[in-house]
């Protein structure tokens, strides 16, 4: 069965595969070569599905191209030039630092919550600085930013209201889970529609959705733990949940910034 979008999916997978072996400039150049290859094959009245099937797997293509390249023969590691590898390496380093700080604060009996909030603000500001320095080409209008920000605050306020009502009425955790799930699904649909309609960018839409999911997850944990002000007062399992939630949201925030940087730099 032929798929109309097989060419687009193939080139996207090929770009990701190439990013593990080549720098961004080389990836762009190779992708242009394959786009020209598709155009020539289509002029020969071949379908996109037939062309993709004949080329093989994107990862195998990237690996073979790397073996035949100068870098592959010299066995050089492309960490300095590959934004994708830089993103992965930065996330690993950031995760290790977070774990180390959490263990240090726990050992000394310090409150990690304000430190985590300050750290997230600093990371957000640093991310904006990184994005500003990058030559971005995004056609999202100001009103669309306001829509996303307004939707985000609506989600937060709704979550707080529902949890407070649940605590007053004693409806139980199943009520919170069901309502939260419904709100998350509805919010994701709205976010996707906004991004799809105004900037036609599905990949950025999914990144934003996962970002919102992470913030909601962390928020729900904080709301349910408002009576516990210090990590040292928590039990073993609660402490693990606290660590996981904080690391989860920090990684998502930082990862979102880097993924946006990666995506926009391809267009610059």
N, C-alpha and C positions, 0 to 999 in steps of 0.2 A: 504493500500500500504506500503510495507516494504521499509525502508530507510537504505542504507548501513552505513551511518554515525550516526545512531540514538544512538549508544552506546557512541560515542565521545561527542555528544551534551548533552546527559543525564548526563555524568560525569562532563562536564564543568558546567552545570547548578547546579548540586549537590554541586560542590566545592564552587561556589559563595554563594549558600544558606547556606552551612555549615560555611562559613566565617563570617556570621552574629552572629553565636552562639559559635563557637569554635576558638581556636588559630590555627596557621598554622600547627604545629606539629600534633595536633589532626585531622585536616582536611586531611592531607596527609595520616595518618594512616587509617582513615575511607574510603578514596577513594581507598586505596589498598585493603581493605576488599571487597568493591563492585566490584573492578576489578576481584578479585578471584571468587566472586559470578557469574559474567558474564562468566568467563571461565568454571566454573562447569556447568552452565546452557547450555552453548553452546555445551559442551560434551554430554549433554542429547538431542542434536539435536533441540534445541529451537533457533529461530531466535532472532536477537537483538531487533527487533520491539516488539516481544512477551514478551521478558524479561523486557524491559522498561515499557511496558503497565502494566505488573503485579506488578512492584515495586511501581507505583504511581507517584505523582508529587514530584520533587526534594525538593521543599520548605517544603512540608508536612513531608517528610522524615527527613529533618534537624530539623524541629521543634519537632518532636516526639523523635528523638535521644537526643535532648537537654533536653527535659522534663525527660527522663529516666536517664540522666547522673547526676553525682555528682554536677556539676556546676548548672544544672537546678534545682535540689532539694534545693540547698543552695541559689539560686537566685543571683548568682554572675554575675557581668557584665564583659564580656571578652574584654574590650577596651585595656587593657595592652598587650594582646597576639594576637589580631586580626589585621593584617596589613590592611585589608580592612576597618575596622572601624577607624583605625588610619588615613587612607587616607581621609576618609570622614570628620572626625573631624578636621583634619589639613586644608582642603580646606575651611571649614566653618569659622574657626578662621582667615585664611588668607584673606578671602573675607571681613569679618568684619573689619579687620585692614586696608585693602585698602580703604573701604568706609570712615572710620574714617579719614585717612590721606587726602583723596580727599576733604572732607568737611573742614578740618583744613586749607589746602592750599588755598582753594577757599575763605574762610573767611578772610585770611590774605593777599590775593592778590598775592600769590606766583605762579611762573611758575611750573607746575607739570610735564611737558614733560621731562626735563633732569633728574628729580628725578625718574620718571618712568623707563627711560632707564637704569639708574644706578641700580635701584632696580632689573630690569630684568637680568642684567648682574650678579649681586650678587646671585640671585636665581639660575641662570644657573651654576655658579661656585659651589655653595653649592650643587646643584643636582649632579654634577660630583663627588664631594667629597663623597656624600652619596653612589653613585653607586660604587665608588672605594672601599669604606669600605665594601660594600656587596660583598660576594664571588660569583661573576657573572659567569655564564657558557653560553656564547654566541659565536657562531661560525661565526659571521659576520666578514669577512676579511677586511683588511685596504682599499683595492681598492673599496669595496662596500661603505665604509664610504665616500670616495672621490666622488663616483658617486652621493650619496645623497646630499652631501654638494654642489657639482657642479650644480646639478639640482636645488637646493634651490636658489642659487645665480642667476641662469639663469631665474628662475621665477621672482625674485625681479627686475632684470634689465629689463626684458620684460614688467613688469607692469609699471615701471617708464617711459620707452620709450613710451608705448602706451598712457599713460595719458598725457605726454608732447605733443605728436602728436595730441591728441584729443583737447587739449587746443589751439594749433596753428590753427588747421583746423576748430574748432568749430563744430565737428560732433555730439556733444550732449551726454547725459548720457546713452542713450540706446546703443550706440556704445561701451562705456566702459563696461557696464553690460554684453553685449553679448560676447565680446572678453574675458573679465575676466572669465566668466563662462566656455568658451571653454578651456582657459588655465588651469583653476583649474581642470577640468575634465581630460584633457590630462595629467597633472602633477600627479594627483592621480593614474591614470592608470599606468604611468611609475614607480612611487614609489612602487605601489603594485607589479608590475612585478619584480622589482629589489629584493624586500624583499622576494617575493614568490620563486624566482629562487635560491637565494643565501643562505637564512637562513630558508626557508620554515616555515614562522611564520606569519600566517594570522592576529592574534590578534595584534602583534607588528606593522604590516603593517597598520591596521586601526588606531592605536594610532598615528602613524607618519602622516598619511593623515590628521587627525583632527588637529594635531599640525600645519601642513603647512597651512591648511585652516584658522586657527586662525591668524597666522602671516600675511597672505595675506589680511585678512579682516582689521586688524589693519593698515597695510601699506597703503591700499587704502584710509583709513580715513585720515591718516597723509598727504598723497599726496594732497588730495582735500582740506586740511585745512592749507596748507603751508603759506598762507597769514595771518593766525591768530597765533601769537606767544605766546599769553598768554590766559589762560582760562578765566580770568576775563573780557576779551574783547568779549567773546562769548555771544550769546543770550541764552535764557533758553533751547530751544530744542537742540541747538548745544552743550551746556554744558552737557546735559544728554547723547548725543551720544558720547561725549569725554569720560565721565566717563565709559559708557558701554563698549566702545572699549578697554580702558586700562584695565579694570577689566577682560574682556573676554580673552585678550591675556595673561595676568599674570596668570589667573586661568588655562589656557590651558598649559602654560609652566610648572607651578608647578604640575598640575595634571599629565602631561606626565611623569615627573620625578618620581613621586610617583607610577604611574602605572607600569613603567618599573622596579622600585624597587620591587614592589609587585610580578611581573611576574618572575623576575630573582631569587628572594629569594625562590620561590617554587622549583627551580631546584638546589639550592645550598645545 
